[in-house]
Amino acid sequence: MRIRLIRSGGLLGLPRRAEADTSVRPDGAALERLAREVLAEAEERHPAGPGVPDAYQYTLTVDDQPPAEFTDPGLTDAQLQLVERVLGEGF
């Protein structure tokens, strides 16, 4: 599975991109579970409101599926874990 994550927004507005190929990572199975959970959550949720100024926005693309978008603050546990693992950032 190929997981692509883009973080945009924030104070500087500089996008950050990362990609993970789960077939070559030791935590690949866990990443796949998180990605599936985030995609399922995105299907169940209504679109978020405008959010807060300078908040981060995330765009998740898994393989060739339509992208899912989510916004901080208010990340779910699965979204937060996926961001931490794919972008390599702790919160």
Residue frames as qw, qx, qy, qz and C-alpha x, y, z in Angstrom:
[[0.000, 0.892, 0.453, 0.000, 0.00, 0.00, 0.00],
 [0.402, 0.232, -0.010, 0.886, 1.29, 3.47, -0.84],
 [0.236, -0.820, -0.469, 0.230, 0.23, 6.16, 1.63],
 [0.348, 0.364, 0.058, 0.862, 0.71, 9.82, 0.69],
 [0.295, -0.781, -0.470, 0.288, 0.12, 12.60, 3.20],
 [0.290, 0.479, 0.061, 0.827, 0.26, 16.35, 2.62],
 [0.303, -0.684, -0.467, 0.472, 0.13, 18.85, 5.45],
 [0.240, 0.507, 0.203, 0.802, -0.68, 22.42, 4.47],
 [0.364, -0.851, -0.245, -0.289, -1.64, 25.58, 6.34],
 [0.696, -0.381, -0.239, 0.560, -0.04, 26.60, 9.59],
 [0.181, -0.835, -0.051, 0.517, 1.59, 29.94, 10.32],
 [0.174, -0.498, 0.525, 0.668, 3.94, 29.86, 7.35],
 [0.734, 0.486, 0.102, -0.464, 1.64, 28.01, 4.99],
 [0.193, 0.548, -0.773, -0.255, 4.45, 25.76, 3.75],
 [0.935, 0.003, -0.121, -0.333, 3.23, 22.34, 2.62],
 [0.248, -0.491, 0.833, -0.050, 4.95, 19.23, 3.89],
 [0.854, 0.218, -0.275, -0.384, 4.67, 15.98, 1.96],
 [0.286, -0.418, 0.859, -0.078, 5.56, 12.42, 2.84],
 [0.814, 0.174, -0.372, -0.411, 4.99, 9.03, 1.30],
 [0.446, -0.384, 0.784, -0.198, 5.18, 5.59, 2.85],
 [0.680, 0.192, -0.621, -0.338, 5.32, 2.27, 1.04],
 [0.731, -0.436, 0.345, -0.396, 4.02, -0.21, 3.60],
 [0.976, 0.165, -0.142, 0.005, 5.57, -3.19, 1.82],
 [0.645, 0.403, -0.393, 0.517, 9.08, -2.09, 2.86],
 [0.188, -0.596, 0.375, -0.685, 8.41, -0.81, 6.38],
 [0.239, -0.005, -0.918, 0.318, 8.51, -2.92, 9.54],
 [0.216, 0.315, 0.589, -0.712, 5.38, -1.10, 10.77],
 [0.175, 0.015, -0.606, -0.775, 3.64, -1.54, 7.40],
 [0.273, -0.421, -0.853, -0.140, 0.69, -3.59, 8.67],
 [0.189, -0.583, -0.516, 0.599, -0.02, -1.07, 11.44],
 [0.023, 0.321, -0.191, -0.927, 0.16, 1.82, 8.95],
 [0.207, -0.177, -0.766, -0.583, -2.27, 0.04, 6.64],
 [0.250, -0.553, -0.776, 0.170, -4.75, -0.42, 9.51],
 [0.124, -0.548, -0.248, 0.789, -4.48, 3.25, 10.45],
 [0.071, 0.158, -0.452, -0.875, -4.90, 4.40, 6.85],
 [0.237, -0.350, -0.832, -0.360, -8.01, 2.25, 6.40],
 [0.238, -0.600, -0.639, 0.419, -9.45, 3.58, 9.67],
 [0.061, -0.447, -0.004, 0.893, -8.83, 7.20, 8.65],
 [0.154, -0.026, -0.637, -0.755, -10.43, 6.61, 5.25],
 [0.264, -0.479, -0.833, -0.086, -13.46, 4.98, 6.88],
 [0.182, -0.581, -0.437, 0.662, -13.78, 7.89, 9.32],
 [0.004, 0.261, -0.267, -0.928, -13.66, 10.34, 6.41],
 [0.209, -0.250, -0.775, -0.542, -16.56, 8.57, 4.70],
 [0.319, -0.570, -0.744, 0.143, -18.68, 8.73, 7.87],
 [0.226, -0.512, -0.268, 0.784, -17.97, 12.36, 8.78],
 [0.307, 0.893, 0.326, 0.037, -19.63, 15.43, 7.41],
 [0.531, 0.524, -0.076, 0.661, -17.27, 18.01, 5.91],
 [0.458, -0.436, -0.380, 0.675, -15.57, 20.07, 8.57],
 [0.059, 0.962, 0.242, -0.110, -16.32, 23.72, 9.02],
 [0.399, 0.861, -0.192, 0.252, -13.82, 26.45, 8.29],
 [0.802, -0.085, -0.333, 0.488, -11.62, 25.45, 11.24],
 [0.378, -0.850, -0.068, 0.360, -9.37, 27.88, 13.04],
 [0.348, 0.901, -0.260, -0.017, -6.89, 30.36, 11.57],
 [0.131, 0.695, -0.704, 0.062, -3.47, 28.88, 10.78],
 [0.821, -0.173, 0.500, -0.215, -4.65, 25.32, 11.44],
 [0.102, -0.331, 0.854, 0.387, -3.03, 22.45, 9.61],
 [0.825, 0.292, 0.059, -0.480, -5.02, 20.72, 6.89],
 [0.375, -0.317, 0.851, 0.185, -4.14, 17.19, 5.83],
 [0.762, 0.380, -0.214, -0.478, -4.80, 15.36, 2.58],
 [0.521, -0.281, 0.806, 0.004, -4.42, 11.59, 2.68],
 [0.729, 0.409, -0.336, -0.434, -4.24, 9.50, -0.48],
 [0.610, -0.270, 0.744, -0.039, -4.01, 5.72, -0.31],
 [0.494, 0.142, 0.760, 0.398, -3.03, 3.99, -3.54],
 [0.034, 0.199, 0.490, 0.848, -5.44, 5.28, -6.21],
 [0.140, -0.659, -0.728, 0.127, -8.41, 5.93, -3.93],
 [0.019, 0.834, 0.179, 0.522, -9.97, 9.39, -3.72],
 [0.308, 0.272, -0.509, 0.757, -8.20, 11.58, -1.17],
 [0.463, -0.710, -0.527, 0.060, -9.52, 12.12, 2.35],
 [0.185, 0.560, -0.193, 0.784, -9.12, 15.49, 4.06],
 [0.580, -0.660, -0.455, 0.148, -9.03, 16.34, 7.74],
 [0.110, 0.771, -0.133, 0.613, -8.10, 19.37, 9.83],
 [0.537, -0.253, -0.547, 0.591, -6.32, 20.02, 13.08],
 [0.221, -0.259, 0.816, -0.466, -7.42, 20.74, 15.78],
 [0.777, 0.072, 0.255, -0.571, -9.73, 17.85, 16.39],
 [0.464, 0.369, -0.777, -0.212, -7.74, 14.99, 14.89],
 [0.930, -0.253, -0.065, -0.259, -9.00, 11.55, 15.82],
 [0.657, -0.541, 0.513, 0.112, -6.57, 9.11, 17.44],
 [0.817, 0.240, 0.442, 0.283, -6.10, 7.28, 14.14],
 [0.415, 0.871, 0.056, 0.257, -5.43, 10.51, 12.24],
 [0.277, -0.891, 0.353, -0.066, -2.93, 11.68, 14.84],
 [0.763, -0.313, 0.535, 0.182, -1.06, 8.36, 14.82],
 [0.744, 0.493, 0.342, 0.292, -0.96, 8.31, 11.02],
 [0.194, 0.953, -0.101, 0.207, 0.40, 11.88, 10.88],
 [0.483, -0.751, 0.450, 0.019, 3.03, 11.07, 13.49],
 [0.793, -0.115, 0.554, 0.225, 4.19, 7.93, 11.69],
 [0.665, 0.575, 0.347, 0.327, 4.08, 9.13, 8.08],
 [0.197, 0.921, -0.062, 0.332, 5.26, 12.72, 8.55],
 [0.704, 0.040, -0.433, 0.562, 7.53, 11.76, 11.43],
 [0.060, -0.496, 0.187, -0.846, 6.18, 14.43, 13.73],
 [0.326, -0.378, -0.787, 0.363, 5.13, 14.24, 17.33],
 [0.197, -0.690, -0.240, -0.654, 2.49, 16.47, 18.84]]
